Amino acid sequence: MAQILTYNQIDRQQWSELVRTSETGTWFQSPEAYDFFASLPELMEPFVYGVESGGKLTAVCVGYVTKEPNPIQQFFTRRAIIIGGVVVAANCAKEGAVGLLSYLRKDLGAEAIYIECRNFNDFSPWEEAFEAAGFSYKPHLNFHVNPSTNNLSDNRKRQLKKSDAITELANSELEISEWYKVLSKLYRTKVKTPLWPIDFFLEAYRQNIAKFLLVKHAGRVIGGSMVVADERTVYE
């Protein structure tokens, strides 16, 4: 019979192994991701739930509830985010997945106004489990890019050759701050969605959780990306 587990009950070694071997495993569901979320108590409250069957961990779900400094704003904007989607083993029973999703939905009900699984993989085989637990399943379109394939147009290639911009890894917190100014302006004028405060990115840099690939022109940071990686995938 499947048993629902919380943080202190989950075997960390089994947790890592499940994320590494599951077809739906991502870095964002790993113990390291949970530890990073837990290191930012002013920004988020992490959670993790697991399913154990026959002494083995067959599913795990890591996420966080967002926090706002203003209590009123926190009450109306609190939401639970599960990046990457639930990690399920090939032998995970449907009943176990339903039990996990139902438990986290009930347990987080008072803390979050909604729960969102941002799936990075095809979860259509588990659509019935999501719906049985009260979730609304919406397929997500994702682009997987083969880095060995160059799809740039000839015109774009000529533009890049003429440019004297360079790309390199950030090597100081000052460079992260310069990159953040560019990012925050982009979010304010174009993206127009919430952006984590700079402390989120600085902490990721300090803990070596992420790499920051910066684009520089004339010694000035003009763009870039934050990336994290596991054994199989690089996430931007």
Buried (B, 14 or more C-beta within 10 A) or exposed (E): EBEBBEBEEBBEEBBBBBBEEBEBBBBBBBBBBBEBBBBBEEBBBBBBBBBBBEEBBBBBBBBBBBBBEEEEEEEEBBBBBBBBBBBBBEEBBEBBBBBBBBBBBEBBEEEBEEBEBEBBBBBEEBBEBBEBBEBEBEEEEEEEEEEEEEEEEEEEEEEEEEEEEEEEEBEEEEBBBBBBEBBBEEBEEEEEEEBBEBEBBBBBBEEEBBBBBBBBEEEEBEBBBBEBEBEEEEBE
